[in-house]
Every structure is written in structure tokens, then in C-alpha cells.
Amino acid sequence: MFNTRKELPAGAKAPGLLGGGATKQHLTALLDVGTTFEGRLTFSGTIHINGRFTGEISGNDHLVVLENGSVSGEIEVGSVEIAGEVTGQIRAREKVILKPSGKFRGELEAPVGGLEIQPGANFDGTCRMGAGAQAPAARLSLAGADAARAK
């Protein structure tokens, strides 16, 4: 009942995943509009959040915060795509994509080349990149169209 996975046909693309439709075999979980959750979430596979989440999220795979989604807390995942709002700390082992409707406020750690901020996105925080990310953090504040021009 609770541990069911929604299987996609072979080669089908799940909407909203990294790269605008990455091929994935299953969606592990969905926290949809009107749902609020507080606590700790550990997952494998792909999870979509379109409701409100407060707490800790950890996993080796993909976290997708959809347009109506809101996450506040600590996130440690393989990769994350943000089209909604995230406040707190993100540690991504592979990639972070901040979509045009996405808003991030906090501390972010990602590998070199693992951060994509699309035009229209809002990033207000610090970012560390590289192995171990021990260097001092750079302070960034990019909002709306300014993000497209900042280079």
C-alpha cells in the first residue's frame, strides 16, 4: 500500500525531472498540493514535493521541488531541481538546477559545474563548489532578470 512505485513505460520521460524530462523508471514518492509534512525523509529513486516540507531530506538520487512546493530545512541528495521554494541548506553530490520559477535562500554546496541558475530564478545565499568545498563561500544574491545578466 505505502511502498508502491509508479512505473513508467520503458523509455518514458517523467515530467519535471533534471534536464526537463530525464528517463527514470519510477517515481518513489509524491508530496502533493495541500499536504504538509514535518520530520525526516530518507529516499532512493525520485521524489516530487509539491506541498510543504519542513525538516531533513536525504537520499542518493533526485529531489524535485515543484512550483507549488516549499521546503525548509536541510537537504543532502544526489541532485535537486527547484521550481518552487527552498530555504535552508543544500548539499548535492551531482547537480542543482534552479528553474525560472524557483527561489532558494540559504547555503548551497555542489560540485564544480554542478549549479545551474536559469533566467528568472531567485538565489539569495552562499555557494561552495568543489571537492570538499573547504574554500570560503561566495555570497550571491541573484533575482529575476539579474540572474541572466550576472556573469
GIFEN-V63537 format. One record per residue. PHI is phi in whole degrees, -180 to 180 (NA if undefined). OMEGA is omega in whole degrees, 0 to 359 (NA if undefined). Layout:
<<PHI:OMEGA> <PHI:OMEGA>>
This chain:
<<NA:184> <-94:184> <-105:179> <-92:179> <-119:177> <-88:181> <-81:176> <-101:175> <-59:181> <-52:178> <82:180> <-71:180> <-108:178> <-79:182> <-67:172> <80:181> <-86:180> <-49:179> <78:176> <75:177> <140:180> <-68:178> <-73:177> <-137:181> <-85:182> <-159:171> <-103:185> <-72:183> <-155:178> <-138:172> <-107:192> <-95:180> <-52:179> <88:181> <-108:176> <-124:181> <-137:175> <-125:178> <145:182> <-119:180> <-124:175> <-119:185> <-147:167> <-134:184> <94:182> <-128:176> <-125:176> <-110:175> <-117:178> <-125:176> <-114:181> <-112:179> <-131:175> <-129:179> <141:183> <-116:176> <-125:177> <-140:179> <-177:180> <-94:189> <-117:191> <-104:172> <-112:178> <-123:175> <-99:184> <-76:188> <-55:179> <-92:183> <-82:178> <-141:179> <-126:176> <-130:180> <145:182> <-108:181> <-126:174> <-134:187> <-142:174> <-69:179> <-150:181> <-142:175> <-119:184> <-119:172> <-112:178> <-105:183> <-121:175> <-133:176> <-127:179> <137:183> <-118:175> <-124:170> <-124:181> <-113:180> <-81:183> <-119:190> <-158:172> <-127:176> <-119:176> <-103:184> <-74:182> <-54:180> <-90:185> <-80:178> <-134:177> <-129:176> <-137:179> <150:182> <-112:183> <-129:176> <-131:182> <-150:176> <-70:177> <-57:181> <80:184> <-100:179> <-125:176> <-125:177> <-111:184> <-82:180> <-54:181> <98:180> <-72:180> <-122:179> <-123:178> <-133:182> <170:179> <-113:181> <-137:173> <-117:180> <-131:176> <116:181> <-65:179> <79:178> <44:182> <-89:181> <-69:177> <-58:182> <-76:174> <-90:180> <-92:180> <-122:171> <-143:182> <-121:180> <-139:175> <53:184> <-65:179> <-61:180> <-63:181> <-71:183> <-91:185> <-78:176> <-153:NA>>
